């Protein structure tokens, strides 16, 4: 059970990575006063370096959520079922 739970938690975190990338890119662009959208790359100078391409790539990776969020939901459901089965087994063992 523990190995399966760890694997499922890792899968859920990996599936949420695009959301984190979008949030981080948006926050960085906002703090730097840069324009950020999925239409095109815009220059974003931070400490003398143009981060526009990296921010754009991170922001557009949010489209992966169309695939990863359903996978995360399924993994969370499987994890919930495993936890409930484990709890039921422990309850029956005590009775």
Backbone as CSV, one residue per row, in Angstrom:
resi,resn,N_x,N_y,N_z,CA_x,CA_y,CA_z,C_x,C_y,C_z
1,UNK,0.828,-1.190,0.000,0.000,0.000,0.000,0.867,1.246,0.000
2,UNK,1.922,1.252,0.819,2.759,2.455,0.905,3.427,2.776,-0.427
3,UNK,3.934,1.769,-1.105,4.595,1.998,-2.389,3.611,2.551,-3.403
4,UNK,2.426,1.976,-3.453,1.403,2.460,-4.378,1.010,3.892,-4.045
5,UNK,0.887,4.196,-2.760,0.517,5.551,-2.351,1.593,6.555,-2.743
6,UNK,2.840,6.192,-2.541,3.940,7.091,-2.912,3.950,7.322,-4.423
7,UNK,3.775,6.257,-5.177,3.753,6.380,-6.638,2.600,7.273,-7.077
8,UNK,1.430,7.079,-6.493,0.275,7.889,-6.869,0.461,9.351,-6.491
9,UNK,1.058,9.623,-5.347,1.318,11.012,-4.951,2.303,11.658,-5.924
10,UNK,3.323,10.926,-6.323,4.287,11.452,-7.299,3.597,11.728,-8.634
11,UNK,2.716,10.834,-9.060,1.971,11.036,-10.306,1.101,12.285,-10.201
12,UNK,0.422,12.453,-9.086,-0.428,13.626,-8.895,0.405,14.903,-8.944
13,UNK,1.537,14.916,-8.263,2.400,16.103,-8.276,2.933,16.388,-9.680
14,UNK,3.308,15.347,-10.404,3.789,15.533,-11.775,2.682,16.080,-12.672
15,UNK,1.472,15.622,-12.449,0.347,16.099,-13.248,-0.004,17.551,-12.937
16,UNK,0.308,18.004,-11.751,0.036,19.391,-11.376,1.180,20.332,-11.752
17,UNK,2.282,19.801,-12.255,3.437,20.627,-12.626,3.094,21.717,-13.649
18,UNK,2.291,21.440,-14.684,1.951,22.522,-15.612,1.219,23.683,-14.928
19,UNK,0.391,23.379,-13.962,-0.296,24.437,-13.221,0.716,25.290,-12.465
20,UNK,1.679,24.649,-11.837,2.725,25.383,-11.129,3.552,26.239,-12.074
21,UNK,3.839,25.714,-13.268,4.618,26.473,-14.248,3.868,27.717,-14.705
22,UNK,2.574,27.582,-14.943,1.761,28.729,-15.355,1.713,29.770,-14.247
23,UNK,1.502,29.318,-13.028,1.424,30.255,-11.906,2.760,30.964,-11.684
24,UNK,3.861,30.219,-11.771,5.183,30.820,-11.575,5.500,31.815,-12.689
25,UNK,5.241,31.435,-13.935,5.516,32.333,-15.059,4.685,33.604,-14.957
26,UNK,3.422,33.460,-14.591,2.555,34.631,-14.443,3.046,35.547,-13.331
27,UNK,3.428,34.960,-12.208,3.899,35.764,-11.077,5.203,36.484,-11.417
28,UNK,6.124,35.790,-12.070,7.403,36.407,-12.438,7.182,37.536,-13.438
29,UNK,6.359,37.288,-14.451,6.094,38.322,-15.455,5.407,39.534,-14.827
30,UNK,4.488,39.284,-13.915,3.793,40.394,-13.261,4.755,41.220,-12.416
31,UNK,5.614,40.554,-11.662,6.585,41.268,-10.826,7.572,42.072,-11.673
32,UNK,7.913,41.543,-12.843,8.865,42.228,-13.719,8.186,43.273,-14.598
33,UNK,6.851,43.320,-14.551,6.112,44.275,-15.368,6.107,43.911,-16.843
34,UNK,6.133,42.621,-17.133,6.196,42.140,-18.514,4.831,41.661,-18.982
35,UNK,4.652,41.704,-20.295,3.437,41.176,-20.905,3.639,39.682,-21.143
36,UNK,2.639,38.884,-20.799,2.728,37.432,-20.981,1.387,36.916,-21.466
37,UNK,1.389,36.295,-22.637,0.186,35.649,-23.156,0.602,34.493,-24.053
38,UNK,-0.382,33.665,-24.439,-0.061,32.487,-25.246,0.016,32.805,-26.736
39,UNK,-0.226,34.056,-27.105,-0.208,34.432,-28.516,1.176,34.493,-29.120
40,UNK,2.114,35.072,-28.394,3.477,35.194,-28.914,4.443,35.501,-27.780
41,UNK,5.727,35.410,-28.095,6.772,35.695,-27.118,6.961,37.205,-27.042
42,UNK,7.023,37.730,-25.832,7.286,39.146,-25.612,8.570,39.272,-24.805
43,UNK,9.343,40.281,-25.127,10.589,40.513,-24.406,10.287,40.803,-22.939
44,UNK,11.080,40.207,-22.053,10.922,40.424,-20.613,12.317,40.484,-19.996
45,UNK,12.785,41.686,-19.781,14.132,41.888,-19.255,14.116,41.819,-17.730
46,UNK,14.868,40.870,-17.196,15.022,40.707,-15.751,16.518,40.660,-15.474
47,UNK,17.004,41.622,-14.733,18.439,41.723,-14.401,19.326,41.687,-15.644
48,UNK,18.891,42.363,-16.693,19.688,42.457,-17.905,19.612,41.261,-18.828
49,UNK,18.765,40.290,-18.518,18.618,39.089,-19.343,17.173,38.982,-19.814
50,UNK,17.002,38.609,-21.082,15.656,38.452,-21.633,15.108,37.072,-21.263
51,UNK,14.073,37.054,-20.447,13.431,35.817,-19.996,12.117,35.552,-20.733
52,UNK,11.846,36.298,-21.783,10.584,36.165,-22.507,10.315,34.764,-23.029
53,UNK,11.329,34.140,-23.651,11.149,32.779,-24.193,10.843,31.766,-23.097
54,UNK,11.588,31.842,-22.003,11.384,30.875,-20.909,10.013,31.062,-20.271
55,UNK,9.615,32.308,-20.058,8.302,32.562,-19.457,7.183,32.113,-20.389
56,UNK,7.337,32.381,-21.678,6.342,31.950,-22.657,6.211,30.423,-22.666
57,UNK,7.346,29.724,-22.676,7.333,28.258,-22.683,6.647,27.712,-21.435
58,UNK,6.976,28.275,-20.279,6.346,27.828,-19.032,4.851,28.116,-19.050
59,UNK,4.478,29.277,-19.576,3.065,29.664,-19.607,2.266,28.769,-20.554
60,UNK,2.821,28.493,-21.723,2.119,27.669,-22.713,2.059,26.206,-22.277
61,UNK,2.964,25.784,-21.401,2.912,24.402,-20.908,1.613,24.127,-20.150
62,UNK,0.905,25.174,-19.802,-0.391,25.014,-19.146,-1.386,24.223,-19.979
63,UNK,-1.198,24.209,-21.296,-2.096,23.428,-22.150,-1.983,21.937,-21.877
64,UNK,-0.860,21.504,-21.302,-0.725,20.093,-20.935,-1.740,19.696,-19.864
65,UNK,-2.292,20.687,-19.163,-3.281,20.379,-18.120,-4.523,19.710,-18.694
66,UNK,-4.779,19.901,-19.983,-5.918,19.221,-20.601,-5.780,17.708,-20.490
67,UNK,-4.549,17.232,-20.444,-4.287,15.800,-20.307,-3.960,15.442,-18.862
68,UNK,-3.139,16.264,-18.222,-2.621,15.878,-16.910,-3.632,16.007,-15.775
69,UNK,-4.540,16.965,-15.840,-5.509,17.096,-14.742,-6.460,15.905,-14.647
70,UNK,-6.985,15.379,-15.758,-7.786,14.155,-15.628,-6.981,12.973,-15.082
71,UNK,-5.718,12.872,-15.471,-4.866,11.803,-14.940,-4.675,11.996,-13.439
72,UNK,-4.465,13.238,-13.010,-4.314,13.526,-11.579,-5.592,13.188,-10.819
73,UNK,-6.740,13.509,-11.404,-8.010,13.190,-10.748,-8.190,11.679,-10.617
74,UNK,-7.840,10.948,-11.658,-7.938,9.491,-11.608,-6.980,8.917,-10.568
75,UNK,-5.756,9.431,-10.524,-4.783,8.961,-9.533,-5.258,9.280,-8.119
76,UNK,-5.859,10.452,-7.928,-6.382,10.813,-6.607,-7.522,9.879,-6.208
77,UNK,-8.364,9.521,-7.164,-9.459,8.598,-6.884,-8.926,7.219,-6.500
78,UNK,-7.937,6.734,-7.232,-7.327,5.440,-6.910,-6.682,5.495,-5.533
79,UNK,-5.990,6.590,-5.229,-5.366,6.753,-3.916,-6.420,6.744,-2.811
80,UNK,-7.532,7.423,-3.032,-8.617,7.433,-2.046,-9.162,6.029,-1.819
81,UNK,-9.361,5.281,-2.884,-9.863,3.908,-2.755,-8.869,3.052,-1.975
82,UNK,-7.577,3.193,-2.271,-6.565,2.424,-1.539,-6.555,2.772,-0.055
83,UNK,-6.685,4.042,0.262,-6.707,4.468,1.667,-7.945,3.919,2.366
84,UNK,-9.094,3.959,1.696,-10.321,3.429,2.298,-10.236,1.919,2.506
85,UNK,-9.682,1.204,1.547,-9.514,-0.246,1.695,-8.586,-0.552,2.859
86,UNK,-7.483,0.191,2.964,-6.538,-0.008,4.062,-7.202,0.287,5.406
87,UNK,-7.981,1.351,5.481,-8.669,1.695,6.728,-9.693,0.627,7.101
88,UNK,-10.405,0.105,6.117,-11.391,-0.945,6.367,-10.715,-2.218,6.869
89,UNK,-9.582,-2.572,6.288,-8.845,-3.757,6.743,-8.367,-3.583,8.185
90,UNK,-7.871,-2.407,8.514,-7.411,-2.157,9.885,-8.574,-2.188,10.875
91,UNK,-9.714,-1.659,10.463,-10.893,-1.669,11.330,-11.358,-3.096,11.590
92,UNK,-11.379,-3.910,10.533,-11.803,-5.306,10.687,-10.810,-6.106,11.519
93,UNK,-9.532,-5.788,11.420,-8.512,-6.506,12.189,-8.641,-6.216,13.684
94,UNK,-9.104,-5.036,14.036,-9.272,-4.667,15.442,-10.533,-5.275,16.041
95,UNK,-11.502,-5.536,15.204,-12.791,-6.047,15.715,-12.746,-7.505,16.054
